Amino acid sequence: MSEKILPQRIAKIIARSGLCSRRDAERRIEQGRITVDGKVITSPAFDVDDPQRVTVDGKALPNAEPSRLWAYHKPKGLITTHYDPEGRPTVFKALPFEGRHIISIGRLDLFSEGLLLLTNDGSLARHLEHPSMGWKRSYRVLIEGRVTQDMLNTLKAGVTIEGIHYREIEAKLEKRQGFSHWVTFVLREGKNREIRKIIEYLGWKVTRLIRQTYGPFNLGALQPGEVKEVPRNAVLKIFT
């Protein structure tokens, strides 16, 4: 007999089994493909306390996997989404996870590279993304323009751009490369395209942007396109 859980929305129960995403589960519910105790459910506003009560297309749900976490070196040119209406290559099509529901923790835009954390557990993803974690994220950025440490130091006070306030950012000028400079940025918020917007606001241009760390996790020696599972004891330490 399966272990009972606290009642949860049926789409969440289905997604946690790894069968499909929560959004896909909601679509299947609307299509009348989901039953609970043999009765068809047509609204996602339905709570279930036992996955064994649920069937999809007449089949029982797979047993839910334990929570898992992977570190992925996202290459430039992939978009962090499962579906792209423009047909651009996506992270999830490039990954060796066919048939499994994997989600990202945060995002990197099409032209950014570096560390992207992945998980099979939506609750874990939301926990690691939550501002209360206070985790720092560091980026190495190649910038075209006249960059000085004094100019970078102004970011310690934060900056407001088009009505959006970006909190304190640590920025260190590392080295010059031709007419460009490598700069390390460390921040806690990670708002949408934050570093790119700040650099453009300062009159510079981003040539490369590579995320190095996300909280206690780092890119290390991972090569572009390489993915490696984070040991379970490292995941458990997050909650201790």
ROBA-301016 format. One record per residue: x, y, z of N, C-alpha, C in turn; residue in one letter. Coordinates in steps of 0.2 Angstrom, whole numbers, plus 5000, padded with zeros to 4 digits. Example, Ala and Ser with C-alpha at 12.3 -4.5 7.8 and 13.67 -1.06 7.14 Angstrom:
506649725039506249785039506649845039A/506449895035506849955036506450005039S/
This chain:
500449945000500050005000500450065000M/500350114996500750174996500650215002S/501150255003501150305009500750365007E/500250375012499850435011500250505012K/500050555008500350615008499750665010I/499950725012499550785013499150795006L/498550805006498150825000498450874996P/498550864989498850914985498450914978Q/498550974975498250974968498450924964R/497950894960498050834956498650844951I/498650904948499150914943499850914946A/499950934952500550934956500750864957K/500250824959500450744960500650714954I/500350734948500550704942501250724940I/501350784941502050814939502550784943A/502450774950502950744954503150674953R/502650634949502750574947503350564942S/503450624939503950624933503650614926G/502950604926502650584920502650644915L/502450704917502450764913502450824918C/502550884914502550944918501850954921S/501851004926501151024929500651054924R/500951094919500551124914500251074909R/500651024908500450964903499850924907D/500050914914499550884917498850914917A/498850984918498251024918497851014911E/498251014906497951004899497650934899R/497950884901497650814901497050814905R/497050844911496450854915495850884911I/495950934908495450974904495250924898E/495650884895495450834890495150774892Q/495050764899494650714902495050644902G/495750654902496150594902496350564909R/496150604914496350584921495750564925I/495850504928495350484933495650474940T/495150484945495350474952494750424954V/495050374957494550314959494050294954D/494350304948493850274942493450334939G/493450394942492950444940493450494936K/493150514930493550564926493550634930V/494150664930494150734933494350784927I/493950834927493950884922494250954924T/494350964930494651024933495251014937S/495751054936496351044940496251064948P/495651094949495551114956495251054960A/495751004961495550944964496150914968F/496050904974496550884978496550804979D/497150774980497250704980497750694986V/497650634990498050624995498450554994D/498350524988498750464987498750454979D/499450454976499550444969499250384966P/499150334970498850264968498150274966Q/497750324968497050334966497050364959R/497550384956497550424950497750384944V/497450384938497650354932497650404927T/498150394922498150444916498150394910V/497650404906497450364900497450294902D/497150284908496950214910497550184913G/498150214914498750184917498950224924K/499150184928499350204935499950254934A/500050304939500650344939501250314940L/501850334937502450304939502650314946P/503050284950503250294956503650354956N/503550404961503950464961504650454962A/505150484959505850484960506050524966E/506550504969506850544975507050614972P/507050664976507250724973507950724971S/508150744965508850744962508950814959R/509650824959509850894957510450884952L/510550924947511050914942511350984941W/512050984940512351044937512551034930A/512351094926512451084919512751144916Y/513251134912513651194909513251214903H/512851264903512451284897512851314892K/512851294886513151334881512851394878P/513151434875512851494872512351464866K/511851494865511451484859510851434861G/510751414867510151374869509751424874L/509051414873508551454877508351404883I/508251434889508051394894507351384895T/507051344891506351324891506151264888T/505651234889505451164886505151174879H/504851234878504551244872504651314869Y/504851324863504951394861504551404854D/504151454854503651464848504051484842P/504651504843505151524837505551474835E/505451414838505851354836506651354837G/506851394842507551404843507751334847R/508351314847508551264851508551274858P/508251224862508151234869508651184873T/508751214880509151174884508951104885V/508251094886507951024887507950974882F/507951004876508050954870508750934869K/509250974872509950964871510150914877A/509750904882509950864888509750794887L/510150744890510050674890509450654894P/508850684895508350674899507750654896F/507750624890507150614886506650574890E/506050594890505450554893505450574901G/505850614903505750634910505650714911R/505250724916505150794918505650824922H/506050874919506650904922506550984921I/506651014927506551094926507151124929I/507251184927507851224929507651264935S/508251284938508151324944508451394942I/508051444941508251504938508351494930G/508551544927508651534920509351574918R/509551554912510051594908509851604901L/509851664899509651684892509951654887D/509751664881509951634875510751644874L/510951704875511651714874512151704880F/511851684886512251674892512451604892S/513051594896513351524897513451514904E/513651454906513851434912513351394916G/513451394923513051354928512351364928L/511951304926511251304927511051244931L/510751254936510551194940509851164938L/509751104938509151064936508951014941L/508251004941508050964946507350924943T/507250874946506550834945506050854949N/506150904954505750914960505550994960D/504951004958504751074958504751114964G/504651074970504651104976505351124978S/505851084976506551094977506751154973L/506551164967506651214963506451284966A/505851284968505551344971505951364978R/506151314981506451324988507151354986H/507551334981508151354980508151424976L/507651444973507551504970507351564974E/507051544980506751594984507251644987H/507051704987507451754990507751744997P/507351715001507551705008508151655008S/508351625003508951585003509551635004M/509551695001510051745001510651724997G/510651674993511251654989511551694984W/512151704984512551744980512651704973K/512651744968512751714961513351754958R/513851724955514351754952514451744945S/514651794941514651794934515351824932Y/515651794927516251824923515951854917R/516051914916515851954910516351984906V/516351974900516852014895516452074893L/516752134894516452194892516852234888I/516552264882516852314878516652384881E/517152424881517052484884517652514888G/517552574890518052594895517852584902R/518152534905517952504912518452524917V/518252554922518752564928518452534934T/518852524939518552494946518152544949Q/518352614948517952664952517252664949D/517152654942516452654940516052594942M/516452534943516152474945515952484953L/516352524956516152534964515552564965N/515252604960514652634961514052594962T/514152524959513552484960513452454967L/513952464971513852444978513252474981K/513052534979512452574982511852554978A/511852504973511252484969511152534964G/510752524959510552564954509852554952V/509452614950508852604947508752624940T/508552574936508452584929507752574926I/507452624923506752624921506352594926E/506452624932505952614938506052554941G/506552514939506752444943507352454947I/507352444953507952454958508252384958H/508952384957509352334958509852344964Y/509852294968510152304975510952304974R/511252304979511952304979512252254975E/512752274971513152224967513852234968I/514252174969514952174970515252164963E/515752214961515952204954516752214954A/517152174952517852174952518152174945K/518552224943518952224937519452164937L/519452114933519952064933520552074929E/520452084922521052094917520752114911K/521252144907521052174901521252124895R/520752114890520852074884520752114878Q/521352134875521252174869520852244871G/520352254868519952314869519352304874F/519352244877518852224882519152214889S/518652204894518952184900518452134903H/518852084907518452034911518252064918W/517652064920517452084926517052034929V/517152024936516751974940516152014944T/515551994943514952024946514751974951F/514551994957514251954962513551984965V/513051944964512351974966511951924970L/511451954973510951904977510251894973R/510051944969509351944967509351904961E/509651924955509651884949508951904946G/508751964945508151984941508351974934K/507751974930507851964923508352004919N/508851974917509352004913509652064916R/509752054923510052104927510652134925E/511152084924511852114923511852144916I/511552114911511552144904511252214905R/510752224908510352294909510852344912K/511152324917511552364921512152384917I/512452344913513052354909512852404903I/512352384900512052434895511952504897E/511652504904511552574907512152614908Y/512652574909513352614910513652624904L/513352604898513652624892514152574889G/514152514891514552464889514252404885W/514552364882514252304879514552244881K/514052194882514252124884514452084878V/515052054879515352004874515151934876T/515351924882515151854885514951864892R/514451814894514251814901514251744903L/514551724908514651654911514451654918I/513951614920513851604927514351554930R/514651574935515151534938514851494944Q/514451534948514151494955513451514956T/513151474959512451484961512451454969Y/512451504974512451484980513151434981G/513051384985513651334986513851294980P/513451304974513651264969514051304964F/514551264960514951304956515051264949N/515251304944515351274938515951224937L/516451244941517051194942517351184935G/517451114933517851094927517251074922A/516651084923516151064918516251094912L/516251054906516351084900515651104897Q/515651144892515051164889514651104886P/513951104888513551044886513650984891G/514050984896514150934901513650944907E/513350884909512950884915513150834920V/513150854926513350804931512950804937K/512750754940512250754946512650774952E/512250814956512550834962512450784968V/512950764971512850704976512250724981P/511850674983511250674987511450714994R/512050694997512250725003512350795003N/512550824997512650894996511950924995A/511450894992510750924992510450924999V/510550865003510250865010510550925014L/511150945013511550995017511151055017K/510851065011510451135010509951145016I/509651085018509051085023509351075030F/509951075031510251065038510551125040T/
